[in-house]
Amino acid sequence: MSAVEQYVEQYARARVVTDSPEAPRAVPVILRYDGRIHVTLPDSGEWIFPRDLLERGLRAPVTAGDVRIWPCGRVQVVIEFHEHANGATVVQFDAKALIRFLRRTYTAVAPVTPQGITR
């Protein structure tokens, strides 16, 4: 298999945080790595950003472009995706799922891609 064909994909559950008094709703999320991190959310599309942004966001708050990531206690991580027209989508993950995904990305042979954040 060539490097272009290899990537990591993992399904996870996350909670969409809103200002509603109801509890955050759980949604299925697709995490993919092909040289960059792809996060696909239902109703919000796909967000793409460098792997090191996620790595750093597990330990301390980081921002790059329209993506903000920060640890929330010891077991949660929040990712905030800013949409220019629609405000922001705030999603809370179990840190274990993101750490497991990141570990898997180090064993993948990914193509070299330009770094940056895209939507």
Stockholm file with secondary structure:
# STOCKHOLM 1.0

chainA/1-119         MSAVEQYVEQYARARVVTDSPEAPRAVPVILRYDGRIHVTLPDSGEWIFPRDLLERGLRAPVTAGDVRIWPCGRVQVVIEFHEHANGATVVQFDAKALIRFLRRTYTAVAPVTPQGITR
#=GR chainA/1-119 SS CCGGGCCEEEEEEEEEECSSSSCCEEEEEEEEESSSEEEEETTTEEEEECHHHHHHHTTSCEEETTEEEEEETTTEEEEEEEETTTEEEEEEEEHHHHHHHHHHHTTSCCCCCCCSCBC
#=GC SS_cons         CCGGGCCEEEEEEEEEECSSSSCCEEEEEEEEESSSEEEEETTTEEEEECHHHHHHHTTSCEEETTEEEEEETTTEEEEEEEETTTEEEEEEEEHHHHHHHHHHHTTSCCCCCCCSCBC
//
